[in-house]
């Protein structure tokens, strides 16, 4: 290690400046060891002016690794993080992507631990999370398309207080329509018996396919 960082310090005693210098060293070695496979440049991210982070963040694309002193004296905790955009889409029952290492190891040794013990499963989880996010956004786009389509047909506007829902106000009906999923449409109508029979008869007729949203 090229700094004065003392691996035997407790969390309270650890000097953040020394840990930041160590993270700088790890960042350069990590780029050499893993840069080709990740397809992005590893960079040491520093906190905004006026803020202090307890740990050090090293990022490459959607990957973000945090290095911080562990609760155990003389060890470092290294874990893979998920951004605010990705975290809600993280797969259920996903394992914690975290390892601990002896803080007395060199930066080169720590990088070997990261690339062998942390990155393989963490990278797989990030890829799965990105795919789940993409599917969710596609689903939301279809819901947006459907509610706009129905509102155009009804001459109504979507609710401002509820997503993918709109009221239906016109003679001889009242009610609301809600796109719960792109494959599930909830319609509630308040009709007199005559018009209820007409609606039921219309439901018995085949319906043409709804067009997909434009790219």
C-alpha positions, 0 to 999 in steps of 0.5 A: 500500500502506498499510503499511511493508511493503518489497517488496524484502526477502528472505524472511528479512527480511520482517516478518510483521506488515506482510504480515498488514496487507497481507493484511487490505487484500487481503481487503477488496478481494477481498470487493468484487471477488469476494464475490458470485460466490463466495457467501461472505464472504472472511476473513483467517484468523490462526494460533492462539495460540502458532503462527506461519504464514509466509504469510497465509491468506484464505478464503471457504467452501472456497476458501483463498488463501495469500500469502507472500514468493516465493523471488525478491526483491521478489515474492509467491507467491499460491496456492490451497490445498486443505483436509485434507478435500478434498486426498485427492480432488483430481483427478489431474494437477490443475495447481498453482494458483499465481501470482507478483506484484511485491510493489511492487504495490498491494493493488488491483492484486494483487486484480485478478491474483488474480481474473483469473489465479488464481480461475477455474481454482482455483474449477473445481478446487475444485468438481471436488474437492468432487464427487469427495469426494461420490461417494467418500462415497456409495460408502463409504456403500453399502459400509457398507450392504452389509457390514452387510447381509451380516453380518446375514444371516450373524450375524457382525460386521465386522472391526475391523482391516479396512474393509468386511470380515468373517469367516464362521464357521459350519458347514459353511463358513469364509471371509470376505467383503469389499466392495471397491466398491459393485459388487464383492463378494469372497467366499472360502469353504472348503467340502466338495464337497457344499456347494460344489455347493450354492453353485454351484447357488445362484449359478445362480439369479436374485437379487433386487435389494439395497436401497439404504441409507436416507437 
